[in-house]
Amino acid sequence: MKFWKTFDIEVIKFVEGKHEIDFEISDSFFQHFEDNHLVEKGNMTIRVMMKKGANLIELDFHIKGIVTLTCDRSLEEYDQPLEFHESMLYKYGSEEKEINEDVIMITRDTPSINVAQLIYEFILLNLPSKKIHPDYRNELDEEDYEGEGSLVYIDDQDFEDEELDEDSVESTDIDPRWASLKNLKNKE
């Protein structure tokens, strides 16, 4: 319970204007989430720039630090530096509900906003899609390899400019239904 309160922003106490709130997270932060299999360790600093207005609260997150990831290729752990910005809007309304992924409605008497889940989700969204240890980043994946036997895309446009000899093209029987359509094309 104490952990979650650490990430409360008591919006009811702030006056309209700009405010700065800082958070520090360490390995223990990630242990409080059920699906922490992607990130289990990390040290990060979070600076939240809050702009409180009459009808909404805008939160801009600047998150910077290092998380420990497991390499997809070698299964070795390595430190991945992260630095990114995210934002969230809180609009005042009649009930508390999520309007979309970037806007949440809160009531005017909401005392605080807890940002722990938001910070965790922002970190997960900004992880690299391929988690590769720095020692293996210069090696090519099998799908990146373009050696012998790889497929090459050929555009039909390349062949339109060349004229083909009639001898080189095999004659095939054309279905009579298609032949009449081909005649229509040739008349134009």
Rosetta blueprint (number, residue, H / E / L):
1 M L
2 K H
3 F H
4 W H
5 K H
6 T H
7 F L
8 D E
9 I E
10 E L
11 V H
12 I H
13 K H
14 F L
15 V L
16 E L
17 G E
18 K E
19 H E
20 E E
21 I E
22 D E
23 F E
24 E E
25 I E
26 S L
27 D H
28 S H
29 F H
30 F H
31 Q L
32 H L
33 F L
34 E L
35 D L
36 N L
37 H L
38 L L
39 V L
40 E L
41 K E
42 G E
43 N E
44 M E
45 T E
46 I E
47 R E
48 V E
49 M E
50 M E
51 K E
52 K E
53 G L
54 A L
55 N L
56 L E
57 I E
58 E E
59 L E
60 D E
61 F E
62 H E
63 I E
64 K E
65 G E
66 I E
67 V E
68 T E
69 L E
70 T E
71 C L
72 D L
73 R L
74 S L
75 L L
76 E L
77 E E
78 Y E
79 D E
80 Q E
81 P E
82 L E
83 E E
84 F E
85 H E
86 E E
87 S E
88 M E
89 L E
90 Y E
91 K E
92 Y E
93 G L
94 S L
95 E L
96 E L
97 K E
98 E E
99 I E
100 N E
101 E L
102 D L
103 V E
104 I E
105 M E
106 I E
107 T L
108 R L
109 D L
110 T L
111 P L
112 S L
113 I E
114 N E
115 V L
116 A H
117 Q H
118 L H
119 I H
120 Y H
121 E H
122 F H
123 I H
124 L H
125 L H
126 N L
127 L L
128 P L
129 S L
130 K L
131 K L
132 I L
133 H L
134 P H
135 D H
136 Y H
137 R L
138 N L
139 E L
140 L L
141 D L
142 E H
143 E H
144 D H
145 Y L
146 E L
147 G L
148 E L
149 G L
150 S L
151 L L
152 V L
153 Y L
154 I L
155 D L
156 D L
157 Q H
158 D H
159 F H
160 E H
161 D L
162 E L
163 E L
164 L L
165 D L
166 E L
167 D L
168 S L
169 V L
170 E L
171 S L
172 T L
173 D L
174 I L
175 D L
176 P H
177 R H
178 W H
179 A H
180 S H
181 L H
182 K H
183 N H
184 L H
185 K H
186 N H
187 K H
188 E L
